Amino acid sequence: MLAPFIINTIGMLTTLTITLIFLITKFSQVWMIFVFLPIVIFVFRKVNEHYRDLAEQLRIDITTEKPQPKGSVILIPVAGISQAIRNTISYAQSLSDNIIAVYVAFNDEDMKRMEKKWEEWNPGVRLVVLRSHYRSIIRPLSKFIDTVEWKTAETDHVTVMIPQFITKKWWHNLLHNQTSLLLRAYLFARQDVKIATVPYRLKK
């Protein structure tokens, strides 16, 4: 038993001596390895921790954790009456009877005009008009979504269904749909609010 220990010790010391000699004589050429290697090891450890945490959070107990059926409240932000809005409402009506269209008005004139046009159109969906005093759309919408979620959390899923028209040329998309992008970015981190985008593709 002693002989293998002595051989291993001699081998270890020999390897260590050669490594130190190489490090001292070639330090200017190999120093980067000693800087970046710990960084690479640290990054790999963090990635491994992330995968372990992810697996833990996604793991499910198949004997006790079952899907919980609920109703559904669908909120549709509208900026007016258009083909994209009609398309989104039609799709929403195929999924739920509890649909609310939400319009943000910046002044009383806009509010009255939208309410009148909506009543004339009569798509079979209730319209809620929010007043924004700071010309912000995201803030009043987010507060309304919070209110609906608080009132219906026990009985219903809350889905924000965002109308979006898709232009024929890709670069035209850069000129439109900015508010919907901001709204999706805001809602993306919300655990209990679902987000759906309903595209309407333009022909020209």
Residue, then its C-alpha position, 0 to 999 in steps of 0.5 A: m500500500l505504501a509503494p503506490f502512495i510514494i509513486n503517486t506523491i512523486g508523480m504529483l510533485t513532478t507535475l507540480t514542479i514542471t508546471l511551476i517551471f513552465l509558469i515562471t519561464k513562460f508567464s508572459q505567454v500563458w498568464m491569460i489562461f490563469v485569468f480567463l479559466p476561473i471566469v469560465i469555470f464561474v460562468f459554467r457553475k452559474v449556468n449549472e445552478h440556473y438549470r437546477d433552479l429551473a428544473e426545481q421550479l418546473r417540477i410537478d407532483i403528478t399525484t396532487e397538482k392538477p390543472q384548475p379549470k377557471g373561467s376567462v376574462i378577456l381584455i382587448p385594448v382598443a385605439g379605435i374601430s378598425q378591421a384589426i379590432r373586429n378580427t380580435i373581437s371575433y376571435a375572443q368571442s369564440l373563446s369566452d363570453n366575458i370580453i371587455a374592450v378598453y379605450v384610453a381617452f386623453n380628453d372628454e371629446d375623445m371619450k364621447r366620440m368613441e362611446k358614440k361610435w362604439e354604440e353605433w357599431n355595437p359589436g356585442v362587447r362592453l366598452v370601458v373608457l379610461r381617462s388619462h390625464y398624462r397622455s399615457i396609455i400604459r399606466p391607466l391600462s395597467k391599473f385597470i388590468d390590476t383591478v380586474e385581476w384582483k376582482t376575478a383572481e379566484t374564479d377567472h383567468v385574465t387574458v389581455m388580447i392585443p390586436q396587431f396588424i401585420t404590414k405587407k413590407w417588413w419595414h412598415n412594421l417599424l412605424h406601427n404597433q409601438t404601444s402594443l410592444l410596450l404593453r406586452a413588455y410590461l405584462f410579460a413579467r406578470q405571473d397571473v395575466k396571460i398575453a395573446t396577440v391576434p394578428y390582422r395581415l394587411k394585403k397592401 
